[in-house]
Amino acid sequence: MSNERLRSPILPGSAVGVLGSGQLGRMFAMAARRMGYRVHTFSPDEDTPTGQVADREITASYDDLDAVRDFARGVSAVTFEFENVPAATAAAAAEFAPVRPGGNVLHVAQHRLREKTFLRNAGLPVTPFRRIGSISELQMAMQELGLPAVLKSAGFGYDGKGQFTIRSTDQAGEAWEAIGQQEAVLEAFIAFEREVSVVAARSETGEFAHFGVTENRHRNHILDLSISPGDVSPTVFRDAVEIARAILEKLEVVGVLCVEFFLCAGDKLLVNELAPRPHNSGHFTFDANVTSQFEQQLRAVCGLCLGSVMQFAPAAMANLLGDLWAEGEPNWAEACSAPNVKLHLYGKSEARPGRKMGHLTALTDSAAQAASDVERARRALMRG
């Protein structure tokens, strides 16, 4: 375990710093303030989703390491709400406050090649892949893995960005151009049945807690709907949780991490991606669980015991993208007319197609009914 330890719990009344200022930081700040903590957020933007509910919003570039150090001096611990924080930023913050999860976790998870290499070397199930550094290496890897295959930029990608699906050999040049002629990973195309995820937490003492297996449905590479509990076999449930546990332990995560899986025929699981932070597929926990993923992150970062993950009822979460604003303000009153549906908006000033603006969560007697209810409420937003 890292030598950088929390000597004693960081207690309510203390300030916790968040690198990043989007909706994940916003919900983290809400959970933290409810427990009596102060929250400082650091990002290049102002009037941000996190800044609107934080005690202090610092606006500076992540490359301004002196500003990062000043930020870290003013808090008792630092966490992050997205994994693409530069390594130098995390290191500068760590000079003055413990950073949780640690920079080593960021180093692995923000780079697809390092991430997949870590998983393979750890003996964990991962999609077959090859490192790509040139067009000739791409052509060779296409022959080795077969087509179709997916070319992904090695660093800083999410929601389908930096990806190109290659279906024929004559698309090699187009794919290489599309991802910016930079270091990349070519992955074998997986004919999976479903996508599932496990959001889990680990404390500095090794305590582990998870929110079960969630089924995820995507649209245009962006998460559209999450359903909990996911309809999976006991074998899949056990294997997914144990793989997640192994990943958090091998990375020595202190905080929350999401493991995204492809579920293939025969109950076979392949790890697709890691997200070392609260995750979109765990948003339902804000309403459905004794302890949300955001409070769990706070507890782990501050050295407290992890909270109960008991789920009150089956739940489903539907993302609200900026496309819903195409014909004007959505019909919030109609969506809120369903008594079992909760509305969350992120305070973003501009609605753009594909931008995550908020979500709805439905709780009811069955996961299937929750999914039906939340989709019905989302459709109601578009009615006149």
C-alpha positions in Angstrom: 0.0 0.0 0.0 1.1 3.6 -0.7 3.1 5.3 2.0 0.8 8.3 1.6 -1.7 7.5 4.4 -4.5 9.2 6.2 -3.3 9.2 9.8 -6.8 9.7 11.2 -10.3 10.2 9.8 -11.1 13.5 8.2 -14.2 14.6 10.1 -17.2 16.8 9.2 -16.4 20.4 9.2 -13.3 19.8 7.1 -12.9 20.9 3.5 -12.6 18.3 0.7 -11.2 19.3 -2.7 -12.6 18.1 -6.0 -10.5 18.3 -9.2 -13.2 18.8 -11.9 -16.5 20.5 -11.7 -19.2 18.6 -13.6 -22.3 16.7 -12.5 -20.4 14.0 -10.7 -18.7 16.6 -8.5 -22.1 18.3 -8.0 -23.6 15.2 -6.6 -20.5 14.5 -4.5 -20.7 18.0 -3.1 -24.4 17.5 -2.2 -23.6 14.3 -0.3 -20.6 16.0 1.4 -22.4 19.1 2.5 -25.3 17.0 3.9 -22.7 15.4 6.2 -21.3 18.7 7.2 -18.2 18.9 5.0 -17.1 21.9 3.0 -16.3 21.4 -0.6 -13.8 23.3 -2.8 -13.8 22.6 -6.6 -11.0 23.3 -9.1 -11.4 23.5 -12.9 -10.8 25.9 -15.8 -14.5 26.9 -15.9 -16.8 29.1 -13.7 -20.5 28.8 -12.7 -20.1 25.0 -13.0 -22.4 22.3 -11.9 -20.1 21.6 -8.9 -19.3 25.2 -8.3 -23.0 26.1 -7.9 -23.2 24.0 -4.8 -19.6 24.1 -3.5 -18.3 26.4 -0.8 -15.5 27.6 -3.0 -15.0 27.5 -6.8 -11.4 28.0 -8.0 -11.1 28.7 -11.7 -7.7 28.0 -13.1 -6.1 25.7 -15.7 -5.1 22.2 -14.6 -1.6 23.1 -15.9 -1.3 26.0 -13.4 0.5 23.9 -10.8 1.0 26.8 -8.4 -2.8 27.3 -8.4 -3.3 23.6 -7.8 -0.9 23.7 -4.9 -2.8 26.7 -3.4 -6.0 24.8 -3.8 -4.6 21.7 -2.1 -3.3 23.8 0.9 -6.9 24.8 1.6 -8.4 21.3 1.9 -7.8 18.2 4.0 -8.1 15.7 1.1 -8.4 15.8 -2.7 -10.5 13.6 -5.0 -11.5 13.9 -8.6 -14.7 13.6 -10.6 -13.2 12.7 -13.9 -10.2 10.6 -14.8 -8.6 12.9 -17.4 -6.9 15.1 -14.8 -3.2 15.5 -15.8 -0.8 13.4 -13.8 1.2 16.5 -13.0 -1.9 18.1 -11.5 -2.6 15.2 -9.2 1.1 15.1 -8.2 1.1 18.8 -7.3 -2.0 18.4 -5.2 -0.5 15.4 -3.4 2.3 17.7 -2.1 -0.1 19.2 0.3 -3.1 16.9 0.7 -3.7 13.2 0.2 -5.2 12.5 -3.2 -7.8 9.7 -3.3 -7.8 7.6 -5.4 -4.1 7.9 -5.9 -2.2 9.1 -8.9 -1.3 5.6 -9.8 -5.0 4.8 -10.4 -5.3 7.8 -12.6 -2.2 6.8 -14.5 -3.8 3.4 -15.4 -7.4 4.4 -16.0 -6.9 7.5 -18.1 -5.0 5.6 -20.8 -6.6 2.7 -22.6 -3.4 0.9 -23.4 -2.1 1.0 -19.8 -5.6 0.0 -18.6 -5.9 -3.0 -20.8 -2.3 -4.1 -20.2 -2.9 -3.9 -16.5 -6.0 -6.1 -16.8 -4.3 -8.6 -19.0 -1.2 -8.8 -16.7 -3.4 -9.2 -13.7 -5.1 -12.3 -15.3 -8.4 -10.6 -15.6 -10.7 -11.1 -18.6 -10.3 -8.4 -21.2 -11.1 -7.9 -24.9 -8.2 -9.1 -27.2 -6.2 -6.0 -28.2 -3.0 -4.7 -29.8 -1.0 -1.5 -29.4 -1.0 0.6 -32.5 1.7 3.2 -33.2 1.5 3.5 -37.0 -0.6 2.7 -40.0 1.6 -0.4 -40.7 1.0 -1.7 -37.1 -2.7 -1.1 -37.6 -2.8 -3.1 -40.8 -0.8 -6.0 -39.2 -3.1 -6.0 -36.1 -6.2 -6.1 -38.3 -4.9 -9.3 -39.8 -4.2 -10.8 -36.4 -7.5 -9.8 -34.7 -9.7 -10.0 -37.7 -12.5 -7.7 -38.7 -14.6 -6.0 -37.6 -12.4 -4.4 -35.0 -12.5 -1.1 -33.0 -9.7 1.4 -33.1 -9.5 3.6 -30.0 -7.2 6.4 -29.2 -5.0 5.4 -26.2 -5.7 8.4 -24.0 -8.5 10.7 -23.0 -11.6 9.1 -24.5 -15.1 8.7 -23.2 -18.7 8.3 -24.4 -17.5 6.8 -27.7 -15.1 9.7 -28.5 -11.8 8.8 -30.2 -13.2 5.6 -31.7 -13.6 4.1 -35.2 -15.1 0.8 -36.1 -13.2 -0.9 -38.9 -15.3 -3.2 -41.0 -13.1 -3.7 -44.1 -9.4 -3.6 -44.8 -9.6 -0.5 -47.0 -10.7 1.5 -44.0 -7.3 1.4 -42.2 -6.2 4.8 -43.5 -9.6 6.4 -42.7 -9.6 5.0 -39.2 -6.0 6.1 -38.5 -6.9 9.7 -39.6 -10.1 9.6 -37.5 -8.3 9.0 -34.3 -5.7 11.7 -35.0 -2.8 9.5 -36.0 -1.8 9.0 -32.4 -1.0 6.0 -30.1 -4.1 3.8 -30.1 -5.5 0.4 -29.2 -7.1 -2.0 -31.7 -9.7 -4.2 -30.0 -11.4 -7.3 -31.4 -15.1 -6.6 -32.0 -17.1 -8.4 -29.4 -20.6 -9.7 -30.2 -21.8 -9.2 -26.6 -25.4 -9.7 -25.4 -25.5 -6.9 -22.9 -23.4 -4.3 -21.1 -23.3 -4.4 -17.3 -21.3 -2.6 -14.7 -20.3 -2.8 -11.0 -19.8 0.3 -9.0 -17.7 -0.5 -5.9 -15.8 1.2 -3.2 -12.7 0.4 -1.2 -11.4 2.1 2.0 -7.8 2.6 3.0 -8.1 -0.4 5.4 -9.3 -2.7 2.5 -13.0 -2.6 3.4 -15.0 -3.3 0.2 -18.6 -2.6 -0.8 -20.5 -2.8 -4.0 -23.8 -1.8 -5.5 -24.5 -5.0 -7.3 -24.6 -5.6 -11.1 -26.4 -2.9 -13.1 -27.6 -3.5 -16.7 -26.8 -0.6 -19.1 -28.3 0.3 -22.4 -26.5 2.8 -24.7 -27.5 5.0 -27.6 -24.9 6.6 -29.9 -22.2 5.3 -27.5 -23.7 7.3 -24.6 -25.3 5.6 -21.6 -29.1 5.9 -22.1 -30.6 3.7 -19.4 -29.4 1.9 -16.3 -31.4 -0.8 -14.5 -30.7 -2.1 -11.0 -30.7 -4.9 -10.1 -29.6 -6.1 -13.5 -31.2 -9.3 -14.8 -28.2 -11.6 -14.7 -27.5 -15.1 -13.4 -26.1 -15.8 -10.0 -22.9 -16.8 -11.7 -22.5 -13.5 -13.6 -23.3 -11.6 -10.4 -20.7 -13.4 -8.4 -18.0 -13.2 -11.2 -18.6 -9.5 -11.9 -18.3 -8.6 -8.2 -15.2 -10.7 -7.7 -13.5 -9.2 -10.7 -14.4 -5.7 -9.5 -13.0 -6.6 -6.0 -9.8 -7.9 -7.6 -9.3 -4.7 -9.7 -9.8 -2.4 -6.7 -7.4 -4.4 -4.6 -4.7 -4.7 -7.2 -4.9 -0.9 -7.9 -5.1 -0.2 -4.2 -8.1 2.1 -4.8 -9.2 4.3 -2.0 -12.5 5.6 -3.2 -15.0 4.5 -5.8 -14.4 2.8 -9.1 -16.8 1.5 -11.8 -16.0 -1.6 -13.9 -17.8 -1.8 -17.2 -18.3 -5.2 -18.7 -19.4 -6.9 -21.9 -21.6 -9.8 -21.0 -21.2 -12.5 -23.8 -22.8 -15.8 -24.5 -22.4 -18.5 -21.9 -22.3 -15.9 -19.0 -18.8 -14.9 -20.1 -17.6 -11.5 -18.8 -15.0 -9.2 -20.5 -13.9 -6.0 -18.8 -14.4 -3.1 -21.2 -13.4 0.0 -19.3 -12.6 1.3 -15.8 -13.7 4.6 -14.4 -12.0 5.5 -11.1 -14.8 7.7 -9.7 -18.6 7.6 -9.3 -20.2 6.6 -12.6 -23.3 7.5 -14.6 -24.6 3.9 -14.1 -24.5 4.4 -10.4 -26.6 7.6 -10.3 -29.7 5.6 -9.2 -27.9 5.1 -5.8 -28.5 8.8 -5.0 -32.2 7.9 -4.5 -32.3 4.1 -4.1 -29.7 3.2 -1.5 -28.9 3.9 2.1 -25.5 5.2 1.0 -25.1 6.6 -2.5 -21.9 6.1 -4.6 -21.1 9.8 -3.8 -21.3 9.5 -0.1 -19.4 6.2 -0.4 -16.6 8.1 -2.2 -16.6 10.8 0.5 -16.4 8.1 3.3 -13.5 6.3 1.6 -11.6 9.6 0.9 -12.0 10.8 4.4 -11.1 7.5 6.1 -14.5 6.8 7.5 -16.2 3.3 7.5 -18.1 2.6 4.3 -21.8 2.9 4.5 -24.6 0.3 4.0 -25.4 -0.3 0.3 -28.9 -1.7 1.0 -31.2 -0.8 -1.9 -34.7 0.3 -0.9 -36.4 -0.8 -4.2 -35.6 -1.8 -7.7 -34.6 1.3 -9.7 -33.9 2.6 -13.2 -32.1 5.7 -14.4 -32.6 7.5 -17.7 -30.2 10.2 -18.9 -31.5 13.5 -20.1 -29.4 14.8 -23.0 -29.4 18.2 -24.5 -31.4 16.9 -27.5 -34.5 17.1 -25.3 -34.3 21.0 -25.5 -34.4 21.0 -29.3 -38.0 22.3 -29.4 -37.8 24.4 -26.2 -37.8 23.8 -22.5 -38.9 20.3 -21.6 -42.2 19.7 -19.8 -40.9 19.3 -16.3 -44.3 19.4 -14.6 -45.5 16.5 -16.7 -42.4 14.4 -16.0 -42.7 15.2 -12.3 -46.3 14.1 -12.2 -45.2 10.5 -11.7 -44.9 10.1 -7.9 -42.2 7.4 -8.1 -39.9 9.4 -10.4 -37.1 11.7 -9.2 -35.7 14.5 -11.3 -32.1 15.6 -11.2 -30.8 18.6 -13.2 -27.1 19.5 -13.3 -27.3 23.3 -13.6 -25.6 23.4 -17.1 -26.3 26.7 -18.9 -26.3 25.4 -22.4 -28.2 22.4 -23.8 -26.2 20.8 -26.6 -27.0 17.5 -28.5 -25.4 14.6 -26.7 -24.6 16.7 -23.6 -25.7 15.1 -20.3 -28.0 17.7 -18.7 -29.7 15.6 -16.0 -31.4 12.3 -15.3 -34.5 10.7 -14.0 -34.7 7.9 -11.5 -37.7 5.6 -11.0 -38.2 3.3 -8.0 -40.9 0.7 -7.9 -41.6 -3.0 -7.3 -39.6 -4.5 -10.1 -36.6 -3.5 -12.2 -38.6 -4.0 -15.4 -41.4 -1.8 -14.2 -38.9 0.9 -13.0 -37.3 0.9 -16.5 -40.8 1.3 -18.1 -41.8 4.1 -15.7 -38.6 6.1 -16.2 -38.8 5.9 -20.0 -42.4 7.0 -19.8 -41.5 10.0 -17.7 -38.7 10.9 -20.1 -41.1 10.7 -23.1 -43.5 13.0 -21.1 -40.8 15.7 -21.2 -41.3 16.1 -25.0 -45.1 16.5 -24.9 -46.7 19.9 -25.3 
